[in-house]
Amino acid sequence: MARRHGWAPRGERLRVGIPHGHWKTTPFVAGLTLRGMIAPLVLDGPINRIAFETDVEKVLSPELRPGDIVVPDNLSSHKGPKMRAMIGAAGASLLDLPPCSPDVNPIENASAKLRALLRKAAKRTVDGLRTAIGRLLDTFTPQECANCSAAAGYDAT
């Protein structure tokens, strides 16, 4: 990822090398809790239902606590009876969003901050991106995560 804007001396054009050509999909999935960001996953390629269900089973479910609420977005691979059962078995509940409703998903604010920080880091490889995400997730304090939840209209207590 690269910054979209920058500064250059007056009268000069800003020139920065940015790779172009065939774009590669590198999805990032994580949970936003009042304790911070949990269960991060960076895939080298598109995410499908099998990959997402494996992530929920092996990474997210063990980190969930009774009473947690999981709010997946409306991507079809994030839905399904197996995922609902795994989250329920962890003692958490699932809250489905209405279509086209990014305003009520608390992780959207955190994702915007993460994307800005990743553009600033300007990593060009999947391994570099993974390393940067690992470092950047520590910048999300419990207070900031609670603020994201409150901004989306959820009771952050």
C-alpha positions as CSV (number, residue, x, y, z in Angstrom):
1,M,0.0,0.0,0.0
2,A,1.2,3.5,-0.7
3,R,0.1,7.0,0.2
4,R,-2.2,8.7,-2.2
5,H,-1.0,12.2,-1.5
6,G,2.3,13.8,-0.5
7,W,4.3,17.0,-0.3
8,A,6.9,18.3,-2.8
9,P,8.7,21.7,-3.0
10,R,6.7,24.4,-4.6
11,G,6.8,24.1,-8.4
12,E,8.0,20.5,-8.3
13,R,6.1,17.3,-8.9
14,L,6.2,14.6,-6.2
15,R,7.7,11.4,-7.7
16,V,7.5,8.1,-5.8
17,G,7.9,4.6,-7.2
18,I,4.7,2.6,-6.8
19,P,4.4,-0.9,-8.2
20,H,1.8,-1.3,-10.9
21,G,0.5,-4.0,-13.1
22,H,-1.3,-7.1,-11.8
23,W,-2.7,-6.3,-8.4
24,K,-2.7,-8.9,-5.7
25,T,-5.4,-9.4,-3.2
26,T,-4.2,-9.5,0.4
27,P,-7.2,-9.6,2.7
28,F,-6.9,-8.7,6.4
29,V,-9.4,-10.0,9.0
30,A,-9.4,-9.3,12.7
31,G,-11.7,-8.9,15.7
32,L,-12.2,-5.6,17.4
33,T,-13.0,-6.0,21.1
34,L,-13.0,-3.6,24.1
35,R,-9.7,-5.3,25.0
36,G,-8.1,-4.4,21.7
37,M,-7.7,-6.1,18.3
38,I,-7.7,-9.9,18.4
39,A,-7.2,-12.8,16.0
40,P,-5.4,-11.0,13.1
41,L,-5.2,-12.9,9.8
42,V,-3.4,-11.8,6.6
43,L,-3.9,-14.0,3.6
44,D,-1.8,-14.2,0.4
45,G,-4.8,-14.3,-1.9
46,P,-8.6,-13.9,-1.8
47,I,-10.5,-15.2,1.2
48,N,-13.2,-17.8,0.8
49,R,-15.6,-19.5,3.2
50,I,-13.2,-22.4,4.0
51,A,-10.3,-20.0,4.9
52,F,-12.6,-17.8,7.0
53,E,-14.2,-20.8,8.9
54,T,-10.8,-22.2,9.6
55,D,-9.7,-18.8,11.0
56,V,-12.8,-18.6,13.2
57,E,-12.3,-22.1,14.4
58,K,-8.5,-22.0,15.1
59,V,-7.9,-18.3,15.9
60,L,-11.0,-16.2,16.7
61,S,-13.0,-18.7,18.8
62,P,-10.3,-19.4,21.3
63,E,-9.9,-15.6,21.9
64,L,-13.7,-15.0,22.4
65,R,-15.1,-14.6,25.8
66,P,-18.7,-15.3,26.9
67,G,-20.8,-12.2,26.2
68,D,-18.7,-11.0,23.3
69,I,-20.6,-9.9,20.2
70,V,-19.3,-10.8,16.7
71,V,-20.4,-8.4,14.0
72,P,-19.3,-9.8,10.6
73,D,-19.6,-7.7,7.5
74,N,-21.9,-8.8,4.7
75,L,-19.3,-10.7,2.6
76,S,-20.8,-14.1,1.8
77,S,-17.8,-16.0,3.0
78,H,-18.3,-14.5,6.5
79,K,-21.8,-16.1,6.8
80,G,-22.9,-19.6,7.3
81,P,-24.3,-22.0,9.9
82,K,-20.8,-23.5,10.8
83,M,-19.5,-20.1,11.7
84,R,-22.6,-19.3,13.8
85,A,-22.2,-22.6,15.7
86,M,-18.5,-22.0,16.4
87,I,-19.1,-18.5,17.7
88,G,-22.1,-19.7,19.8
89,A,-20.0,-22.6,21.2
90,A,-17.4,-20.0,22.4
91,G,-20.2,-18.2,24.4
92,A,-20.4,-15.2,22.1
93,S,-23.3,-14.1,20.0
94,L,-23.5,-13.1,16.4
95,L,-25.1,-9.9,15.2
96,D,-25.9,-9.7,11.5
97,L,-25.8,-6.3,9.9
98,P,-28.4,-5.0,7.4
99,P,-27.1,-4.7,3.8
100,C,-24.9,-1.7,3.0
101,S,-24.4,-0.6,6.6
102,P,-20.7,0.3,7.2
103,D,-21.7,3.0,9.6
104,V,-22.9,0.5,12.2
105,N,-19.8,-1.8,12.0
106,P,-17.3,-0.7,14.7
107,I,-14.3,-2.1,12.9
108,E,-14.7,0.3,10.0
109,N,-13.2,3.2,11.9
110,A,-10.3,1.0,13.1
111,S,-9.8,-0.3,9.5
112,A,-9.5,3.3,8.2
113,K,-6.8,4.1,10.7
114,L,-5.0,0.8,9.9
115,R,-5.1,1.5,6.1
116,A,-3.7,5.0,6.7
117,L,-0.8,3.6,8.8
118,L,-0.1,0.9,6.2
119,R,0.1,3.5,3.4
120,K,2.6,5.4,5.5
121,A,4.6,2.3,6.1
122,A,4.6,1.6,2.3
123,K,5.5,-2.1,2.5
124,R,5.7,-3.8,-0.9
125,T,5.7,-7.5,0.0
126,V,3.2,-9.8,1.8
127,D,5.8,-10.6,4.5
128,G,6.5,-6.9,5.0
129,L,2.8,-6.2,5.2
130,R,2.3,-8.9,7.8
131,T,5.2,-7.6,9.9
132,A,3.8,-4.0,9.7
133,I,0.3,-5.1,10.6
134,G,1.7,-7.0,13.6
135,R,3.4,-3.8,14.8
136,L,0.5,-1.5,14.1
137,L,-2.1,-3.6,15.9
138,D,-0.3,-2.7,19.1
139,T,-1.3,1.0,18.5
140,F,-5.0,0.1,19.0
141,T,-5.5,0.7,22.7
142,P,-8.5,-0.6,24.6
143,Q,-9.8,3.0,24.9
144,E,-9.5,3.5,21.2
145,C,-11.3,0.3,20.5
146,A,-14.1,1.3,22.9
147,N,-14.3,4.7,21.0
148,C,-14.8,2.8,17.7
149,S,-17.6,0.8,19.2
150,A,-19.2,3.9,20.7
151,A,-18.9,5.8,17.4
152,A,-20.8,3.0,15.7
153,G,-23.6,3.2,18.3
154,Y,-22.7,0.3,20.5
155,D,-22.6,0.5,24.3
156,A,-18.9,0.4,25.1
157,T,-19.2,-0.8,28.7
